[in-house]
Amino acid sequence: MKLWRRSAWPLQVAFLVALAMLCVDLVSAGSRNHRGSTVSYQVKQGTCEVVAVHRCCNKNKIEERSQTVKCSCFPGQVAGTTRARPSCVEASIVAQKWWCHMQPCMDGEECKVLPDLTGWSCSTGNKVKTTKVTR
């Protein structure tokens, strides 16, 4: 059990840093609105943009990637993935975990929902990319 905890700490730290960045951004965005005309970065309504990218390898030498995304979706939409890029998708897709309805894979890749419904995989030939959704 200690080995797992020791090897998982970089992911925990990355998660906490991303969470802290999001909290600081939300707090500063709220305070900017009360101060008037300070410079702030706005995402166009109905779009998402990557604001941070994280890469690392786990103990099995498998590359793990994550990213922090800022979205401004229309009502009835939430942050999702379309063609391997962050995008706004219908909220019902995420709520019902119909991940492949987002069309998350690139052209030519096959989408399959993971058996435990926690994400999806995109495959082509012998290459498989797995995405797990965490809240």
C-alpha positions in Angstrom: 0.0 0.0 0.0 2.9 2.4 0.8 4.4 1.9 -2.7 1.1 2.9 -4.3 0.9 6.0 -2.2 4.5 6.9 -2.8 4.2 6.5 -6.6 0.8 8.3 -6.8 2.0 11.5 -5.0 3.0 13.3 -8.3 -0.5 12.9 -9.6 -2.0 14.1 -6.3 0.2 17.1 -6.3 -0.6 17.9 -10.0 -4.3 17.6 -9.2 -4.0 19.9 -6.2 -2.0 22.4 -8.2 -4.7 22.4 -11.0 -7.4 22.7 -8.4 -5.6 25.6 -6.7 -5.1 27.3 -10.0 -8.8 27.0 -10.8 -9.8 28.4 -7.4 -7.4 31.3 -7.7 -8.7 32.1 -11.2 -12.3 32.0 -10.0 -11.6 34.3 -7.0 -9.5 36.7 -9.1 -12.2 36.7 -11.9 -14.8 37.6 -9.3 -12.7 40.4 -7.8 -11.8 41.8 -11.3 -15.5 42.2 -12.1 -15.9 44.5 -9.1 -12.8 46.6 -9.8 -13.7 47.7 -13.3 -11.5 47.7 -16.3 -8.7 45.3 -15.4 -7.3 43.0 -18.1 -9.0 39.5 -18.0 -9.0 36.6 -20.3 -12.4 35.7 -21.6 -13.3 32.6 -23.5 -15.7 33.1 -26.3 -19.3 31.8 -25.5 -19.7 28.2 -26.6 -16.0 27.4 -26.7 -13.2 25.9 -24.6 -9.5 26.6 -24.4 -6.6 24.8 -22.8 -5.0 26.9 -20.1 -2.5 24.3 -18.8 -1.0 21.0 -19.9 0.5 18.3 -17.7 2.6 15.3 -18.8 4.2 12.5 -16.8 4.9 8.8 -16.8 3.6 6.4 -14.2 5.6 3.6 -12.6 4.8 1.3 -15.6 6.4 3.8 -18.0 3.0 4.6 -19.4 2.7 8.3 -20.4 -0.1 10.1 -18.7 -1.4 13.5 -19.9 -3.9 15.9 -18.4 -4.9 19.4 -19.1 -6.8 22.2 -17.5 -9.4 23.8 -19.7 -11.5 27.0 -19.4 -14.9 26.8 -21.0 -17.8 29.2 -21.5 -20.6 26.9 -22.6 -24.2 27.9 -23.6 -27.1 26.8 -21.3 -27.6 23.1 -21.5 -24.0 22.4 -22.4 -21.0 21.4 -20.4 -17.3 20.9 -21.0 -16.5 17.8 -23.0 -14.3 16.5 -25.8 -14.8 16.5 -29.6 -12.2 15.2 -32.0 -9.6 15.0 -29.2 -10.1 18.7 -28.4 -12.0 20.4 -25.5 -15.4 21.6 -26.5 -18.9 22.3 -25.2 -21.2 19.3 -25.5 -24.8 18.6 -24.6 -25.2 18.1 -20.9 -27.3 15.0 -21.4 -24.3 13.2 -23.0 -22.2 13.7 -19.8 -25.1 13.1 -17.4 -25.9 9.7 -19.0 -22.2 8.9 -19.7 -22.8 8.3 -23.4 -19.2 9.4 -24.0 -18.9 8.3 -27.7 -21.9 10.6 -28.6 -19.4 13.6 -28.1 -17.4 12.2 -30.9 -14.2 12.4 -28.8 -11.9 10.5 -31.1 -10.1 11.6 -34.2 -11.3 10.7 -37.7 -10.5 7.0 -38.3 -10.4 6.1 -34.6 -12.9 3.8 -33.0 -14.6 5.0 -29.8 -15.6 2.5 -27.1 -17.1 3.4 -23.7 -15.1 1.8 -20.8 -16.9 -1.1 -19.1 -17.2 0.8 -15.8 -18.6 3.9 -17.7 -15.8 6.1 -16.3 -14.5 7.2 -19.7 -13.8 6.0 -23.2 -11.0 4.7 -25.4 -10.0 5.7 -28.9 -8.3 3.0 -31.0 -6.7 2.6 -34.3 -4.7 -0.5 -35.2 -2.7 -1.4 -32.1 -2.7 2.1 -30.6 -5.2 2.8 -27.8 -5.8 6.1 -26.0 -7.9 5.8 -22.8 -9.6 8.8 -21.2 -11.0 8.6 -17.7 -13.4 11.3 -16.5 -12.8 12.7 -13.0 -14.7 15.3 -11.2 
